[in-house]
């Protein structure tokens, strides 16, 4: 377990942090999010008034802060989170995009959606129940998606007598399990979302805890993986050929740099073809520049007139992934219909979409108390499994551990365009919990 810089940090006031919340049913996740928004003065007056009215109609004396994120009628009626709720808020120190994700096992795919772009995940645990199987599943999903920072919020400490030993036991168990999965950082914080202890304001009931509040940690945790230090990756989105009197021979390759830096004069390779050339110019917003870096949107011009099309990947020569037709990956199945061996699909990777077939389903994520589907040759909704996908054309795919952008892909139903699964290429993240 690692600490945080807390109130002693010096974050950038303009930085944006994307984070997701997850927790088992009745752990108080929606209440924590509501408390975070309420105590940080991020709730508009009319929103608060609507929540107060809804709470009064339900016979509650105080506002039910969980209603700030449980927006669907079914969520309010059942008292659970079903859909992913996105909220934007800001403090004087940082801007935030929050994805409040469901806790039920049957909504695991929703958590995957919410956490896929997150740089931090807040996992809630009820102090009375400790680490349960759904907690382990949330930790596994965070590890699978390579979320760089995890906060363990041990909630309902007021119902556990604010006992330090209760918090220490849960924090030690969760941190040990997260370490087995390869989670790089866990920060444990004891909180009471209902009362407000250690959410925005420090708790007067837990003087044995000297770390940051949840908001302090969110405001000071390092933001953003430095993509500029990675090998250059530019998925070509569009080939620009104006063929005008002013630009008769202009041929540029436009897209958003997914990783790294590109410089004029640098030799690049086009994947999957393997053709090479040198960068003769870089345009950013119509102006020539000497270099450009992730995540800028650019147009590259090459010295040679070689075949480059939408879906190709431009990389520095000698530093690109190997183009291959077999993709080993971990996938989360998100469709209601099962995914079976031999099924024909479309694989969308960056700006490239190719025909493919599910060649193997090798294993699925198994945790104690979570029953795997009995059919070995298929995955059902919310299953997480290891697969081999055979593509009709070679694909230049990075390992997801190296690049979340160029290491991820979608499997799509070719019949109706439905998304079937979200995939992360490369080796398994935690062989101990697959079967």
C-alpha positions as CSV (number, residue, x, y, z in Angstrom):
1,X,0.0,0.0,0.0
2,X,1.3,3.4,-0.9
3,X,0.6,6.8,0.5
4,X,-0.4,10.0,-1.2
5,X,1.0,13.4,-1.3
6,X,-2.3,14.6,0.1
7,X,-2.6,18.2,1.1
8,X,1.1,18.6,0.7
9,X,1.0,18.0,-3.0
10,X,1.1,20.7,-5.7
11,X,-1.3,19.6,-8.5
12,X,-1.9,21.5,-11.7
13,X,-5.1,23.6,-11.5
14,X,-5.9,22.8,-15.1
15,X,-5.3,19.0,-15.0
16,X,-8.2,16.7,-15.7
17,X,-8.6,13.4,-13.9
18,X,-10.9,10.7,-15.2
19,X,-11.9,8.3,-12.4
20,X,-14.4,5.5,-11.8
21,X,-16.1,4.2,-8.7
22,X,-17.0,0.6,-8.0
23,X,-18.4,-1.3,-5.0
24,X,-20.7,-4.1,-4.1
25,X,-24.4,-3.6,-3.6
26,X,-25.2,-1.5,-0.5
27,X,-21.6,-0.5,0.1
28,X,-22.7,3.1,-0.2
29,X,-21.0,3.9,-3.4
30,X,-23.7,6.3,-4.8
31,X,-23.8,8.0,-1.3
32,X,-20.1,8.5,-1.4
33,X,-20.3,10.1,-4.9
34,X,-23.2,12.2,-3.7
35,X,-21.3,13.3,-0.6
36,X,-18.3,14.2,-2.7
37,X,-20.4,16.4,-5.0
38,X,-22.4,17.9,-2.2
39,X,-19.5,18.7,0.1
40,X,-17.3,20.1,-2.7
41,X,-20.1,22.5,-3.6
42,X,-20.6,20.8,-7.0
43,X,-24.4,20.5,-6.9
44,X,-26.6,23.1,-8.5
45,X,-29.4,24.5,-6.4
46,X,-32.1,23.1,-8.5
47,X,-30.5,19.6,-8.4
48,X,-30.4,19.8,-4.7
49,X,-34.0,20.9,-4.5
50,X,-35.1,18.0,-6.7
51,X,-33.2,15.5,-4.5
52,X,-34.7,17.0,-1.3
53,X,-38.2,16.6,-2.8
54,X,-37.6,13.0,-3.9
55,X,-36.1,12.1,-0.5
56,X,-39.1,13.7,1.3
57,X,-41.5,11.7,-0.9
58,X,-39.7,8.5,0.2
59,X,-40.2,9.4,3.8
60,X,-36.5,10.5,4.5
61,X,-35.8,13.4,6.7
62,X,-32.4,14.2,5.1
63,X,-31.5,14.4,1.4
64,X,-30.6,11.0,-0.1
65,X,-27.3,11.9,-1.7
66,X,-27.3,8.7,-3.7
67,X,-30.0,10.1,-5.9
68,X,-27.5,12.6,-7.3
69,X,-26.0,9.7,-9.5
70,X,-28.8,7.1,-9.6
71,X,-30.6,8.9,-12.4
72,X,-32.7,6.1,-14.0
73,X,-36.2,5.4,-12.7
74,X,-35.4,1.8,-12.2
75,X,-32.3,2.8,-10.1
76,X,-34.3,5.0,-7.8
77,X,-37.1,2.4,-7.4
78,X,-34.7,-0.5,-6.6
79,X,-32.1,1.5,-4.7
80,X,-29.3,0.2,-6.9
81,X,-27.0,1.5,-9.6
82,X,-27.6,0.0,-13.1
83,X,-26.2,2.3,-15.7
84,X,-22.9,4.2,-15.8
85,X,-23.5,7.8,-14.7
86,X,-21.0,10.3,-15.9
87,X,-20.5,13.5,-13.9
88,X,-18.3,16.5,-14.5
89,X,-17.2,18.7,-11.6
90,X,-14.3,20.9,-10.7
91,X,-12.5,22.3,-7.7
92,X,-10.0,25.1,-7.5
93,X,-7.2,22.6,-7.9
94,X,-8.4,20.1,-10.6
95,X,-11.2,19.2,-13.1
96,X,-12.9,15.8,-12.9
97,X,-14.9,13.4,-15.0
98,X,-16.5,10.8,-12.8
99,X,-17.9,7.4,-14.0
100,X,-20.2,6.0,-11.3
101,X,-20.4,2.3,-12.2
102,X,-22.8,-0.5,-11.0
103,X,-21.9,-3.0,-8.3
104,X,-23.9,-6.0,-9.4
105,X,-22.1,-8.9,-11.0
106,X,-24.6,-8.8,-14.0
107,X,-23.4,-5.2,-14.7
108,X,-19.7,-6.0,-14.8
109,X,-19.7,-4.9,-18.5
110,X,-20.9,-1.5,-17.3
111,X,-17.9,-1.2,-15.0
112,X,-15.6,-2.1,-17.8
113,X,-17.1,0.7,-19.9
114,X,-16.7,3.2,-17.1
115,X,-13.2,2.2,-16.1
116,X,-11.8,1.8,-19.6
117,X,-10.6,5.4,-19.8
118,X,-10.1,6.0,-16.1
119,X,-6.8,6.9,-14.6
120,X,-8.0,6.1,-11.1
121,X,-10.6,3.7,-9.6
122,X,-12.3,4.1,-6.2
123,X,-13.3,0.7,-4.9
124,X,-15.7,0.8,-1.9
125,X,-15.8,-1.8,0.9
126,X,-18.3,-2.0,3.7
127,X,-16.3,-1.9,6.9
128,X,-18.7,-4.4,8.5
129,X,-18.3,-7.0,5.6
130,X,-14.7,-6.5,4.6
131,X,-13.4,-7.7,1.2
132,X,-16.0,-9.8,-0.5
133,X,-16.0,-11.6,-3.9
134,X,-17.4,-8.6,-5.8
135,X,-14.6,-6.5,-4.3
136,X,-12.1,-9.0,-5.7
137,X,-13.8,-8.8,-9.1
138,X,-13.6,-5.0,-9.1
139,X,-9.9,-5.2,-8.3
140,X,-9.4,-7.7,-11.1
141,X,-11.2,-5.5,-13.6
142,X,-9.1,-2.5,-12.5
143,X,-6.0,-4.7,-13.0
144,X,-7.2,-5.9,-16.3
145,X,-7.8,-2.4,-17.6
146,X,-4.4,-1.3,-16.3
147,X,-5.9,1.5,-14.2
148,X,-2.7,3.1,-12.7
149,X,-4.2,4.3,-9.4
150,X,-6.7,2.5,-7.1
151,X,-8.3,4.0,-3.9
152,X,-9.7,1.6,-1.4
153,X,-12.5,3.5,0.4
154,X,-13.4,1.6,3.5
155,X,-16.9,2.9,4.0
156,X,-19.4,2.9,6.9
157,X,-16.7,3.3,9.5
158,X,-19.3,4.9,11.8
159,X,-21.1,1.5,11.9
160,X,-17.8,-0.2,12.8
161,X,-17.1,2.1,15.8
162,X,-14.4,4.0,13.9
163,X,-12.0,1.2,14.9
164,X,-8.5,1.4,13.4
165,X,-8.0,-2.4,13.6
166,X,-11.0,-2.9,11.3
167,X,-9.6,-0.5,8.7
168,X,-6.1,-2.0,8.9
169,X,-7.3,-5.6,8.5
170,X,-9.4,-4.7,5.4
171,X,-6.6,-2.5,3.9
172,X,-4.0,-5.2,4.3
173,X,-6.2,-8.0,2.8
174,X,-7.2,-5.9,-0.2
175,X,-3.7,-4.5,-0.9
176,X,-2.2,-8.1,-0.8
177,X,-4.8,-9.3,-3.3
178,X,-4.3,-6.3,-5.6
179,X,-0.6,-6.8,-5.5
180,X,-1.1,-10.4,-6.8
181,X,-3.0,-9.0,-9.7
182,X,-0.3,-6.4,-10.5
183,X,-2.1,-3.3,-9.4
184,X,0.7,-0.7,-9.2
185,X,-0.7,1.5,-6.4
186,X,-3.4,1.3,-3.7
187,X,-4.3,4.1,-1.3
188,X,-6.6,3.1,1.5
189,X,-8.8,5.7,3.1
190,X,-11.3,5.1,6.0
191,X,-14.6,7.0,5.3
192,X,-18.2,7.4,6.3
193,X,-20.1,8.6,3.2
194,X,-23.3,9.1,5.1
195,X,-21.7,11.3,7.8
196,X,-19.0,12.8,5.6
197,X,-15.9,11.5,7.4
198,X,-12.8,11.8,5.2
199,X,-14.7,12.4,2.0
200,X,-14.1,16.1,1.6
201,X,-13.4,17.1,5.2
202,X,-11.0,15.3,7.6
203,X,-12.8,13.2,10.2
204,X,-12.8,14.2,13.8
205,X,-13.7,10.6,14.7
206,X,-10.6,8.9,13.4
207,X,-7.6,10.8,14.8
208,X,-5.5,7.7,14.2
209,X,-5.6,8.3,10.5
210,X,-3.3,11.0,9.2
211,X,-3.6,10.5,5.4
212,X,-5.6,12.5,2.8
213,X,-9.3,12.7,2.4
214,X,-10.8,11.2,-0.8
215,X,-11.0,14.6,-2.4
216,X,-7.5,15.6,-1.4
217,X,-6.1,12.4,-3.0
218,X,-8.1,13.0,-6.1
219,X,-6.8,16.5,-6.3
220,X,-3.1,15.5,-5.9
221,X,-2.7,12.1,-7.5
222,X,-0.4,12.3,-10.5
223,X,-2.5,12.7,-13.7
224,X,-1.8,11.2,-17.1
225,X,0.6,8.6,-18.4
226,X,3.4,10.4,-20.3
227,X,2.5,9.1,-23.8
228,X,5.3,11.3,-25.3
229,X,7.9,8.9,-23.8
230,X,6.4,5.9,-25.7
231,X,7.2,4.8,-29.2
232,X,5.4,6.9,-31.8
233,X,2.0,5.6,-33.0
234,X,-0.2,7.4,-35.6
235,X,-3.3,5.6,-36.7
236,X,-4.2,7.1,-40.1
237,X,-7.8,8.4,-40.1
238,X,-7.9,10.2,-43.4
239,X,-5.8,10.8,-46.5
240,X,-5.9,14.4,-47.5
241,X,-5.5,15.2,-51.2
242,X,-7.0,18.6,-52.0
243,X,-5.7,18.6,-55.6
244,X,-6.2,22.3,-55.9
245,X,-4.2,24.9,-57.9
246,X,-2.7,26.0,-54.6
247,X,-1.8,22.4,-53.5
248,X,-1.7,20.3,-56.6
249,X,0.6,17.6,-55.2
250,X,-0.3,17.7,-51.5
251,X,-0.8,14.3,-49.9
252,X,-1.1,14.2,-46.1
253,X,-2.0,11.5,-43.6
254,X,-4.2,12.8,-40.9
255,X,-5.0,11.4,-37.4
256,X,-4.5,11.8,-33.7
257,X,-1.1,10.7,-32.4
258,X,-1.8,7.8,-30.0
259,X,1.6,7.8,-28.4
260,X,5.1,9.2,-28.7
261,X,6.6,12.0,-30.8
262,X,7.1,12.5,-34.5
263,X,9.7,14.8,-36.0
264,X,10.4,16.1,-39.5
265,X,13.2,14.0,-41.1
266,X,12.4,10.9,-39.0
267,X,12.1,7.6,-40.9
268,X,8.7,5.9,-40.4
269,X,7.2,2.6,-41.4
270,X,3.7,2.0,-42.6
271,X,2.0,-1.0,-41.0
272,X,1.0,-3.6,-41.9
273,X,2.5,-3.2,-45.3
274,X,6.1,-2.4,-44.0
275,X,6.8,0.4,-46.6
276,X,9.2,3.1,-45.3
277,X,9.7,6.8,-45.9
278,X,10.8,9.9,-44.1
279,X,8.6,12.7,-42.7
280,X,9.0,15.7,-44.9
281,X,6.5,17.9,-43.0
282,X,4.1,18.0,-40.1
283,X,1.0,20.3,-40.1
284,X,-0.9,21.1,-36.9
285,X,-4.0,23.2,-37.4
286,X,-2.9,24.1,-40.9
287,X,0.5,25.4,-39.7
288,X,3.9,23.6,-40.3
289,X,5.8,22.5,-37.2
290,X,9.0,20.7,-36.6
291,X,7.6,18.0,-34.3
292,X,4.3,16.9,-32.8
293,X,3.4,14.6,-29.8
294,X,0.5,12.7,-28.3
295,X,-2.3,13.5,-28.2
296,X,-2.1,16.1,-30.9
297,X,-4.1,15.8,-34.1
298,X,-1.8,16.2,-37.0
299,X,-1.2,15.7,-40.7
300,X,2.1,14.0,-41.7
301,X,3.7,14.5,-45.1
302,X,6.1,11.9,-46.5
303,X,9.1,12.2,-48.9
304,X,7.9,9.3,-51.0
305,X,4.6,8.6,-52.7
306,X,3.9,5.3,-51.1
307,X,0.6,3.5,-50.5
308,X,-1.0,4.7,-47.2
309,X,-4.7,4.4,-46.4
310,X,-7.1,4.8,-43.6
311,X,-6.5,2.1,-40.9
312,X,-2.7,2.0,-41.5
313,X,-0.4,2.7,-38.6
314,X,2.6,5.0,-38.9
315,X,5.4,4.2,-36.5
316,X,9.1,5.0,-36.2
317,X,11.1,2.5,-38.2
318,X,12.4,-0.3,-36.0
319,X,10.0,0.5,-33.1
320,X,6.7,-0.8,-34.3
321,X,4.6,-3.9,-33.3
322,X,4.8,-7.0,-35.4
323,X,1.8,-7.2,-37.8
324,X,0.2,-10.6,-37.3
325,X,-3.1,-12.4,-38.0
326,X,-3.4,-14.1,-34.6
327,X,-4.4,-11.7,-31.7
328,X,-4.0,-13.1,-28.1
329,X,-6.2,-11.1,-25.8
330,X,-8.3,-10.8,-22.7
331,X,-11.9,-9.7,-23.5
332,X,-15.0,-8.7,-21.6
333,X,-18.1,-10.0,-23.3
334,X,-20.7,-7.2,-23.2
335,X,-23.5,-8.5,-25.5
336,X,-26.5,-10.5,-24.3
337,X,-26.0,-13.3,-26.8
338,X,-23.1,-15.7,-26.1
339,X,-19.8,-15.4,-28.0
340,X,-18.8,-18.9,-29.3
341,X,-15.7,-20.5,-30.8
342,X,-15.9,-20.3,-34.6
343,X,-18.1,-17.2,-34.6
344,X,-17.4,-14.6,-37.3
345,X,-16.9,-11.1,-36.1
346,X,-15.5,-7.7,-37.1
347,X,-12.4,-6.5,-35.2
348,X,-12.1,-2.7,-34.9
349,X,-8.6,-1.6,-33.9
350,X,-8.0,2.2,-33.8
351,X,-9.1,3.3,-37.3
352,X,-8.9,-0.1,-38.9
353,X,-11.7,-2.7,-39.1
354,X,-11.1,-6.2,-40.4
355,X,-13.0,-9.5,-40.6
356,X,-12.1,-12.1,-38.0
357,X,-13.1,-15.3,-36.4
358,X,-13.0,-16.4,-32.7
359,X,-10.4,-19.2,-33.0
360,X,-10.2,-20.2,-29.3
361,X,-11.7,-19.4,-25.9
362,X,-9.0,-20.6,-23.6
363,X,-10.2,-19.5,-20.1
364,X,-12.4,-17.2,-18.2
365,X,-12.0,-15.2,-15.0
366,X,-13.0,-17.3,-12.0
367,X,-13.3,-16.0,-8.4
368,X,-14.6,-17.9,-5.4
369,X,-18.3,-17.6,-5.4
370,X,-18.6,-16.6,-9.0
371,X,-19.8,-19.4,-11.2
372,X,-18.4,-19.7,-14.7
373,X,-20.7,-20.5,-17.6
374,X,-20.7,-24.3,-18.0
375,X,-20.2,-24.3,-21.7
376,X,-16.4,-24.2,-22.3
377,X,-16.6,-23.0,-25.9
378,X,-18.4,-19.7,-25.3
379,X,-18.6,-16.6,-23.1
380,X,-21.8,-15.1,-21.9
381,X,-22.6,-11.5,-20.9
382,X,-20.2,-10.1,-18.3
383,X,-17.7,-13.0,-18.7
384,X,-14.1,-12.1,-18.9
385,X,-12.0,-14.6,-20.8
386,X,-8.8,-15.3,-22.6
387,X,-9.2,-15.7,-26.4
388,X,-7.3,-16.1,-29.7
389,X,-8.8,-14.1,-32.6
390,X,-7.8,-15.0,-36.1
391,X,-8.0,-12.0,-38.5
392,X,-8.4,-11.9,-42.3
393,X,-5.7,-9.3,-42.6
394,X,-2.5,-8.7,-40.5
395,X,-2.9,-6.2,-37.7
396,X,-0.2,-4.2,-35.9
397,X,-1.4,-4.4,-32.3
398,X,0.6,-3.3,-29.3
399,X,0.3,-5.1,-25.9
400,X,-2.4,-3.3,-23.8
401,X,0.1,-3.0,-21.0
402,X,2.2,-0.8,-23.2
403,X,-0.5,1.2,-24.8
404,X,-4.2,1.4,-23.8
405,X,-5.0,3.1,-27.1
406,X,-3.2,0.8,-29.6
407,X,-3.5,-2.3,-27.5
408,X,-7.3,-2.3,-27.2
409,X,-10.0,-3.3,-29.7
410,X,-13.7,-4.1,-30.1
411,X,-15.4,-7.2,-31.5
412,X,-18.5,-6.3,-33.5
413,X,-21.4,-8.3,-34.9
414,X,-21.1,-8.0,-38.7
415,X,-24.8,-8.5,-39.1
416,X,-26.1,-5.5,-37.2
417,X,-23.1,-3.6,-35.9
418,X,-23.7,-4.6,-32.2
419,X,-20.6,-4.4,-30.0
420,X,-19.9,-7.9,-28.7
421,X,-16.8,-7.5,-26.6
422,X,-14.0,-5.2,-25.5
423,X,-10.5,-6.6,-25.9
424,X,-7.1,-6.0,-24.4
425,X,-4.3,-7.5,-26.4
426,X,-1.2,-9.2,-24.9
427,X,-0.5,-11.6,-22.1
428,X,-2.9,-12.4,-19.2
429,X,-2.8,-10.0,-16.2
430,X,-3.4,-12.5,-13.5
431,X,-3.1,-16.2,-14.3
432,X,-3.9,-17.1,-10.7
433,X,-7.6,-16.1,-11.2
434,X,-8.3,-17.6,-14.6
435,X,-9.5,-21.1,-15.3
